[in-house]
Structures are given as C-alpha cells and as structure tokens.
Amino acid sequence: MRPRKPARKPAAAKAAAKGKAPTRPKKAMKLRSSALTLALAIPLAWAAASTAPNAFATPKQYEGTVTRVIDGDTFYLNSVETRIRLWGLDAPERSEKGGNAATRALREIAHGQRVTCKEIDIDRYDRIVGQCFLNDGRDVTALMIESGKAREYVRYSGGYYSSR
C-alpha cells in the first residue's frame, strides 16, 4: 500500500510560512471584482435611462402638406426639413423595375395633400420613419399596398397591414 500524500496547505498558510502577506483566493477576487462592476454599472445605467426619451411618451407627430415625392416610400412635408419614410412599406427604388410606377402612385395619393405622420423611428439615413395618414384618416402605406405598386415590409411592420 502506498503512503498518503500530506494534505496541501492553504495559500494563506504557505504565504505566512514564507513571511509574505496572505493573498486572497482567485474566486474571492472574481466575486469582489464582479460586485464592484455591478455597483458601478447600476448607477450608470440609471443615469442613462433617466436621460433617454421616455418609452411611454406619446410619439412625435408631424403635420403638413406633401411638397415633394422622392420615390414610392419617401416624401417631404412643407413643415419638416427631414424626409419622411413610410413605415412598413417596401417600394422599388426609382432605378429599379416598377420604381417609376411606385413613385407616380405615391404622388397621386399624397402630393399636395395634408398628412399627419406619427414618428416610429429615425433610420440610418436620418429620415423620419412614420405611419402617415391623409386628412380623411386613410393610411398612406395601406393605400400604396392596395395600389399594387408596393408591398408591406413585414420585417419592420410585423404583419400589421396583412393582418387587417
């Protein structure tokens, strides 16, 4: 039978034997640094949330007359400098097949009309992405889909128009 190995001394005992200050075990260090990180992260997150726009605030609304149609899903209002991109609509670009027809359709529906747009987002091109309605309450995106010149952009709309 083999003789047993002597039990290992704890790190603190080894350090004391060598005349050094004891060190903390690695697990305790990890816990301490995690707690410190968490203690710093919570106030920072709280401060960021307090300066962020309220998620429950009413969305911005823009009203005006459509002065210029860029393509089948983008136009300008006279009261807003930024372009408005219709939310939930996928229209071909003017250079693509069907693009000119989509632009003409949006021009017929909205150009010169007074519309109200509810801001949904700001896209990567700094356009206001909005759900827009004519004065009589009709949804411009729904009208474009019904015209057959554009289709629903389900990736963003989540099927809002196809479920109606």
C-alpha positions as CSV (number, residue, x, y, z in Angstrom):
1,M,0.0,0.0,0.0
2,R,1.2,3.5,-0.9
3,P,1.7,6.1,1.7
4,R,-0.7,9.0,1.6
5,K,0.4,12.4,0.4
6,P,0.3,15.1,3.0
7,A,-2.6,17.5,2.7
8,R,-1.9,20.7,0.9
9,K,-1.5,23.8,3.0
10,P,-3.9,26.7,2.3
11,A,-2.5,29.6,0.3
12,A,-2.6,31.8,3.4
13,A,-0.5,29.2,5.4
14,K,2.1,29.0,2.6
15,A,2.4,32.7,2.4
16,A,2.8,33.1,6.2
17,A,5.5,30.4,6.2
18,K,7.4,32.3,3.6
19,G,7.0,35.6,5.5
20,K,4.6,37.2,2.9
21,A,1.2,38.7,3.3
22,P,-1.5,36.3,2.6
23,T,-3.3,36.6,-0.8
24,R,-7.0,36.2,-1.5
25,P,-8.1,33.1,-3.3
26,K,-8.9,33.8,-7.0
27,K,-12.6,33.0,-6.6
28,A,-12.9,35.7,-3.9
29,M,-11.2,38.2,-6.2
30,K,-13.6,37.4,-9.1
31,L,-16.6,37.8,-6.8
32,R,-15.2,41.1,-5.5
33,S,-14.5,42.5,-9.0
34,S,-17.9,41.4,-10.2
35,A,-19.6,43.1,-7.2
36,L,-17.6,46.3,-7.9
37,T,-18.5,46.2,-11.6
38,L,-22.2,45.7,-10.7
39,A,-22.0,48.5,-8.2
40,L,-20.7,50.9,-10.8
41,A,-22.9,49.7,-13.6
42,I,-26.2,50.2,-11.8
43,P,-25.8,54.0,-11.2
44,L,-24.5,54.4,-14.8
45,A,-27.5,52.5,-16.3
46,W,-29.9,54.5,-14.1
47,A,-28.3,57.8,-15.3
48,A,-28.5,56.8,-18.9
49,A,-32.1,55.7,-18.5
50,S,-33.1,59.0,-16.9
51,T,-31.7,61.0,-19.8
52,A,-33.2,58.7,-22.5
53,P,-36.6,59.6,-24.0
54,N,-39.5,58.0,-22.1
55,A,-40.6,54.8,-23.9
56,F,-44.1,55.6,-22.8
57,A,-44.2,59.1,-24.0
58,T,-46.5,60.0,-26.9
59,P,-44.6,59.7,-30.2
60,K,-43.8,62.9,-32.1
61,Q,-46.3,63.9,-34.8
62,Y,-45.7,65.9,-37.9
63,E,-48.4,67.6,-39.9
64,G,-48.0,69.3,-43.2
65,T,-48.6,69.2,-46.9
66,V,-46.6,66.8,-49.1
67,T,-44.5,69.0,-51.2
68,R,-42.2,66.6,-53.0
69,V,-42.3,62.8,-53.6
70,I,-38.8,61.3,-53.7
71,D,-39.8,57.7,-54.6
72,G,-42.5,55.2,-53.7
73,D,-42.0,55.4,-50.0
74,T,-40.3,58.7,-49.2
75,F,-41.5,62.3,-49.4
76,Y,-41.1,65.8,-47.9
77,L,-43.6,67.8,-45.8
78,N,-43.6,71.6,-46.0
79,S,-43.4,71.8,-42.2
80,V,-40.4,69.4,-41.8
81,E,-36.9,69.7,-43.2
82,T,-36.2,65.9,-42.9
83,R,-37.5,63.4,-45.4
84,I,-40.4,61.1,-44.2
85,R,-40.1,57.4,-44.9
86,L,-43.3,55.5,-44.8
87,W,-43.3,52.8,-42.1
88,G,-44.0,49.3,-43.2
89,L,-43.7,49.9,-46.9
90,D,-41.3,48.3,-49.3
91,A,-41.4,50.2,-52.7
92,P,-39.0,49.6,-55.5
93,E,-36.3,52.4,-55.9
94,R,-36.8,54.7,-58.9
95,S,-33.9,53.0,-60.7
96,E,-35.5,49.5,-60.3
97,K,-38.2,47.9,-62.3
98,G,-41.6,49.3,-61.1
99,G,-39.8,52.2,-59.3
100,N,-41.3,55.0,-61.5
101,A,-44.8,53.5,-61.2
102,A,-44.5,53.4,-57.4
103,T,-43.3,57.0,-57.3
104,R,-46.2,58.0,-59.6
105,A,-48.7,56.1,-57.3
106,L,-47.4,57.9,-54.1
107,R,-47.5,61.2,-56.0
108,E,-51.2,60.6,-56.9
109,I,-52.1,59.5,-53.4
110,A,-50.2,62.1,-51.4
111,H,-48.7,65.0,-53.3
112,G,-50.4,68.3,-52.3
113,Q,-52.4,66.5,-49.6
114,R,-52.3,67.4,-45.9
115,V,-51.0,64.5,-43.9
116,T,-50.3,63.6,-40.3
117,C,-47.3,61.3,-39.6
118,K,-46.7,59.6,-36.3
119,E,-42.9,59.1,-35.8
120,I,-42.0,55.4,-35.3
121,D,-38.2,55.7,-35.7
122,I,-35.3,57.5,-37.3
123,D,-33.5,55.4,-39.9
124,R,-29.8,55.1,-40.8
125,Y,-30.2,57.8,-43.4
126,D,-31.6,60.2,-40.7
127,R,-35.1,60.0,-42.3
128,I,-38.2,60.1,-40.0
129,V,-39.9,56.7,-40.3
130,G,-43.5,57.3,-39.8
131,Q,-47.0,56.0,-40.1
132,C,-48.8,58.6,-42.2
133,F,-52.5,59.4,-42.6
134,L,-54.4,61.6,-45.0
135,N,-56.9,64.2,-43.6
136,D,-59.7,61.7,-44.1
137,G,-58.0,59.1,-41.9
138,R,-56.7,56.8,-44.7
139,D,-53.3,55.2,-44.1
140,V,-50.9,56.2,-46.9
141,T,-49.0,52.9,-46.6
142,A,-52.2,50.9,-46.8
143,L,-53.2,52.8,-50.0
144,M,-49.8,52.1,-51.6
145,I,-50.1,48.4,-50.8
146,E,-53.7,48.3,-52.2
147,S,-52.5,50.0,-55.4
148,G,-50.2,47.1,-56.0
149,K,-47.2,49.3,-56.6
150,A,-45.5,48.5,-53.3
151,R,-45.8,45.8,-50.7
152,E,-45.7,45.5,-46.9
153,Y,-42.2,45.5,-45.4
154,V,-43.1,42.7,-42.9
155,R,-39.6,42.8,-41.3
156,Y,-40.5,46.2,-39.8
157,S,-44.3,46.2,-39.7
158,G,-44.6,42.7,-38.2
159,G,-47.5,42.0,-40.5
160,Y,-49.6,45.0,-39.3
161,Y,-51.0,45.5,-42.8
162,S,-51.5,41.9,-43.8
163,S,-53.5,41.2,-40.6
164,R,-56.0,44.0,-41.3
